[in-house]
Amino acid sequence: MQHRTIETATLRMRILEAGEGPLVLLCHGFPETSHAWRHQVRALAAAGFHAVAPDMRGYGGTESPEAAGAYTLFDLVADMVALVDALGAEKAFIAGSDWGATVAWQAALMRPDRFGGVVALGVPMMGQPPVPPTTIFPATPDQLFYLLYFQQPGVAEAEFERDAEVTLRRIYHAASGEAGPRLPGDGTPNPFAMVSRASGLLAGLPEGGTLAGWLPQADLDAFVEAFRASGFGGGLNYYRNLDRNWELQKALAGLKVAIPALFMAGERDTGLAMPGMREIIDAMPGLVSDLRALRFVPGAGHWLAQERPEIVSAAIVDFLRGL
């Protein structure tokens, strides 16, 4: 594997890549970087693919526009199309986890001419809600949903950037399979749930321990170094465009993802504890016309590509070879 910086039509991107063959883009989520896909980059290269994991817009060594409005899904999909162009390919496969899964789904929806297959980890394809998303999320005088907590510029940044290692260790642990099984409302600490207005998101999370071996200290250090350099603002700006995305995606009303698709999630993924998520997953075939497989991985949490790398890598390789 090697890192390099590449100029694209939209911005300057730092990528992690290996291998030769059909191009596969791997989009990370929050709060991660391209390093989250290190296992899959190696495995895909060994299987005869050109695997490329970019630091997404606002993360790591990739440019981070200052304006929060520069982080819509249309901007993020444009980045992926521009990256395919910059790498000299006509077409690519695309995979994503967390926010990267949302980007991958939207790339598949908007540009089926440029993407021949999509793999999504953790976040299913979702339909348009009838009202702006931020009007749906719960809030009380003492607490608010984490997506609302992320809306005010500077608030979450101040908390997370106080100590990047503490932030990442706590979030990674709490959303991992090692933190224990979850059911909606079972009280298990969940970074992607309700946040105290007084104490913030991190205070209610365990310290993180050893991360059960799936994230050695050297790998955690790689993430910490990246966020100490970039800060968390770029990644948080994705959340600050939820309502703007809702407005823009009205232009896509009625479209379905028509390219072959694979969906995977850890059985202990924090997202599955959100009310209605199981129903959303069950409804996916109505939005994804060629959903080849839907798979849940026992014991794994939200960071599926890192927690169960062999399972994820084998599933992606098998899926892509089948195409």
Beta strands, then each sheet from edge to edge (+ up, - down):
strand 1: 2-7
strand 2: 12-18
strand 3: 23-27
strand 4: 50-54
strand 5: 92-97
strand 6: 115-121
strand 7: 143-145
strand 8: 194-196
strand 9: 261-266
strand 10: 291-297
sheet 1: 1+ 2- 4+ 3+ 5+ 6+ 9+ 10+
sheet 2: 7+ 8-
end
